[in-house]
Amino acid sequence: MNTEKIAKYTLWALAGISVIVCILFFINFSRPWEEDPSMYDPQFLDVLLIWSIALLVIAAVAALCSFIMYVKEWGFNKSYIYLWGLPIVTCAIGAAIGFAEVAKGKHMLINGEDWFKPTELIITDTCIVSIGIMFIGALAAICYSLFVSLKK
């Protein structure tokens, strides 16, 4: 079996497991907590968190292996610096927005409670903003590759 088929099957398996985990999480998401009905008790939160951590580790290992294999084969190249710089820049933008939110004294509302922990606000904004920027970048790359392949 060649590398392309293995990558394709792995991608479909990971995507399928991710869809199943998200469906399980959202089915029982708004279930009231028995001890305090004003709070929510999502049943599959642990499964979602463990799967998210597993995907993060898989992505980090794949990115590091990709970087090492690329440098071994082609040497250190400027274009690869740009590719690695995108996630760093998006995280920096998210962190800057998080620091700005903390400086303004913004609060999060979690289960009806006012929540103000600067570290958690900064980390939350960093993750949400970087995910949004990377999602838009991924959509742009997909559209670009689709249009290029349709022209051929």
RAGI-V65824 format. One record per backbone hydrogen bond with DSSP energy under -1.0 kcal/mol. CO is the residue of the C=O (numbers start at 1). NH is the residue of the N-H. Records with the same first field share a line. If there is no record, write none. Layout:
# RAGI-V65824
CO: NH + NH
This chain:
# RAGI-V65824
2: 6
3: 7
4: 8
5: 9
6: 10
7: 11
8: 12
9: 13
10: 14
11: 15
12: 16
13: 17
14: 18
15: 19
16: 20
17: 21
18: 22
19: 23
20: 24
21: 25
22: 26
23: 27
31: 41
36: 39
39: 33
44: 48
45: 49
46: 50
47: 51
48: 52
49: 53
50: 54
51: 55
52: 56
53: 57
54: 58
55: 59
56: 60
57: 61
58: 62
59: 63
60: 64
61: 65
62: 66
63: 67
64: 68
65: 69
66: 70
67: 71
68: 72
69: 73
70: 74
71: 75
77: 81
78: 82
79: 83
80: 84
81: 85
82: 86
85: 89
86: 90
87: 91
88: 92
89: 93
90: 94
91: 95
92: 96
93: 97
94: 98
95: 99
96: 100
97: 101
98: 102
99: 103
100: 104
101: 106
108: 115
110: 113
113: 110
115: 108
117: 121
118: 122
119: 123
120: 124
121: 125
122: 126
123: 127
124: 128
125: 129
126: 130
127: 131
128: 132
129: 133
130: 134
131: 135
132: 136
133: 137
134: 138
135: 139
136: 140
137: 141
138: 142
139: 143
140: 144
141: 145
142: 146
143: 147
144: 148
145: 149
146: 150
147: 151
